[in-house]
Amino acid sequence: MSIDSIKTEITALTPAEWGQIFSWVIGEERLRREAEPTRAQVIGELQEAGTLPAPAAVTTDQVDAGTTAPAWENPGTDHTKMYRQGAVVTHNGKAWQSITPVLNSWEPGTENGLTWAEYAPPAEAAEDPETGETITQWRPGIAVTAGMKLTYNGATYEVIQPHTTQADWLPDALPTLYKKL
């Protein structure tokens, strides 16, 4: 039975039959499917038990503690080599975290942020001894807000517009985003 044949059958239903099938799909069938363990859950449990190998990856806590994430490896169609939600890998010079609840075989940075998100450890911040203000060390990947203070190349800057810092938006080159103090 194909999807097209199912669609043809559904369009031929009476309104009462459609109501019955719709109620079943959004009720009983949805609950049954939600109760089944997902492929990602089953594979994850087997990997944690040591029954199946797991792809090389680390967690955000490990990256935050200074561990370098391993390089992404294309898992192809091998489900045991696909990345689970939360896995962190490096690819093309950046760290990426798998954000999808299903097994992830996509190449990081190629699918519009649907399965991977660029990951950066929390920015280092310090208190200015003179003013008591928090000043954050600039680096790419920080979500900044207007008024936030950043240091870059020995100078302090104030953020003018909220944005996420990136390597080609340097504080000393963009007066529309940063004001040198």
Summary of the structure (lengths in Angstrom):
residues: 181
radius of gyration: 24.0
end to end distance: 68.6
largest distance: 76.3
contacts: 440
relative contact order: 0.08
helix: 27%
strand: 22%
